[in-house]
Amino acid sequence: MIEACQRKHMLDLMLLTIGCGGRIGAVADLRGSNVYLDLGVIDLLGVGKIDSNKRRPIVPVSGPMGRILERLVQDNGQGFLIREAGRPISEGARNWTQMIQRIVRRAKIDDELKPGAPRANWYSIRRTFADFLDERVSDAAISSVLGHFEISSKNRRKLFEAGSPMTDIYKRRKLAPVLEVGRVLEEEWWPKIQPFTSVDLRPTADRLMRTDAAE
């Protein structure tokens, strides 16, 4: 599906979704104000948003996500990051199902499926993400990044508000389950996907190190 994303904003959306296993609406709503590259995480809750039915977790930044987010934040500041022709794709009515169906058809993913078999969609990414993490990280870590338990607004404020008395060491201790997932994604998830796409999925630091070595 990565190769089938012909437009830049769709490729960004696809890679960020693959990297965090988030619900498509939450990833599309992502704002620069919710990206914390210094801590290596994204707060998918969103500024001022309360979603009682579908909880939005804190997720790690891994693989190509760092450089994508750096570029998007540089271009869009604290506002909506995923944009088409300058407008946030989250504005107005967007049919996420139609979007993924066009990509799936272009990628010919479903061509060999048996009649009645489940078709690929946005949830397929989330389910594959969860299946991959199973037995690689703790159940608590999986739950933390999939939003299966509530992270209180109070704790989010302590982690992310400017001027928070929490030290970086304490913050990283609190974020340990999320960062645990990030390490596994970095070491195994993206390398397993890389052979199937020409898009460079390496993290920025790894790319720079290899370039320096080549010189």
N, C-alpha and C positions, 0 to 999 in steps of 0.2 A: 504494500500500500504506500510505502514511502516513495517508491519510484513513480507511482501513479499520481502524486501530488504535483500538478503542473504549475500551480501558482504559489508564490513565495509565502503568502499568509497561510495557505493551507498546509504547506510543508512545515511551517513553524507550529501550527496547531497540532498536526499529526505527531511531530517529534516530542512536543511537550506532553501530549496525552500518553504516548508510549512510555515516556520517561517517568511519569508519576502515577499512572493508573487512575487518574481522576475522572470524575463525571464530565462529559463534554461541556455541559453548560457552565460548570465551575471553571474549567480551563479557558473557555472563550471569554469569560468575565474577568480574567486576570488583569490586575492593575499593577503598575510599577510600585505602588505603595505597599504591595503585599509580597514583594520580592526582597529577600534578605540574603544577598550573595555572600556577605561576610560570615554568616552562619551556615550557609549552604542549604537553605530551605525556602519554601514558598508557603505562605499562609493562604490556603484556598477559601477561607471563610469569607474574605472580602470586607472592605471597610463598611461598617455600619449595617452589615447584612446578618439576618438571623434566619436560618433555614432549619426548622425543627424536624422536617421529614427526611431530608437528605443532608446529613452532616458533612461539612466540608473540612477536610483534615489539613494538617501541616505535612508537607511532603518534601523529600530531599531533591536537591539539584545534582544531576549526574550526567555523564556522557556529554553530548553536544548541548545540553540545556543551558549550561553556564554562558557560552558565547552567544546563544540565541537571545537569552534574557538580557545580557549586557547590551547587545545591539538594540533590542526593543525598548529598553529603559532609556538608552541614550536618545533614541528617536522620539519617544513619547512621554518621557518623564514619569510622573506619578499616575498618569491616567491609564486608560485602557491600552493594552499592549498589542493585541491581535487586531489588525485593521486591514480593511480592503478599500483601496482608493482613498485613503485618509480617514475613513469612517470606521468606528469600532464595529466589528462583526456582531457583537452582542446587542447592538441597537436594533430595534424593530423585530419583526417576526422572522426567525431563521428556522428553516427546516433541516435540523441536523441529520435526520434520517436520509433525506434526499441527497445531502452532501456526501455522506459516506457511501451510499449506494452508487453514486457516480464514480467514486474512487474505486470501489470494489469491482465494478464492471470493467473499468479501464485496466485494472490489474489482473482481471480474469481469475480472481481467487476462487469463485464459486463454480467455475466451469466443470470441474470434475466431481462435484458433490452429488451424492445420490438424491433422488427426488424426496422431498420432505425433510432433508437434513437442514439443521440450523444454518442460516446465512451469516456471513461476516458482517459485523456492525461495530459501532463504537463500544458497545458493552463487551464484545469479543476481546478487545484490547484489555479492558479492565479485568476480565475473567482470566485471560492468559497471564497477565501481570501477577495476579493473586496466586495462580497455580504455580508459577515459577518461584515465587517467594516461599511457598510451602516447603517445609523441611530445610530451608536454607537460613531462615531467621526465626526468631521466636514468634509465637502467636501474638504476643503483645505488640511486637514491632509491626506485624502485618495489620493488626487492627488499628494501630496508630496512623498508618498512611492511607488506609482505606476509609477512615472515618467511621469505624464501627463503634467507637465510644466518644463521648463528649469531652472536648477540651474547653474548660470554662473560659469565659471572657476575662475573668480576673487573671488566670494564668497566662492567657495570650497577651494581656497588657504588660505583665511582668517581663515576658519574653521580648516583646517587640516595641513597646513604647519608647520614644526618645527620652533619655534621662532616667531610664529604669535603673534602680540600684543593683540589679542582678549583674554579677560579673560575667564575662564571656565564658569562663570556666564553668560557672554554675548553670548558665544557659545551655551549654553543650551537654552537661550532665542531664538536664531536664529533657533535652532533645535526643538523648542517646538512642532510643528505639528508632527514631526517624533516620538518624545518621547511620545506624546499623544497616538499615535498608539501602541507604545511599551507597555504602561501600560494596555491598553485594551487586547492586545494579552496575556500578562502575567496573567491577572485576569480572562479572559473568554475563549480565543481561545484554548490555550493548555489544560486547565482543561476539556473542552468539548471533546477534542480528546483522552485524557488519557484513558477513559474506553474501548477504542477499540484497545489498544495495550499494550503489556507487557513491552515495552521500557519506561524507566522512563523519563518523559517529564518535570519534575520539574526543576526550575532554581537552580543553584549551591547553592545560599544562603539559599533557602528554604530547600533543602536536608540537609545541614549542621545543620540548626536550629532544624529540626526534629530529626536528629541523636543525637544531644546534649541533647534534651529533653528526648529521650529514655534512655540515659545513666544516 
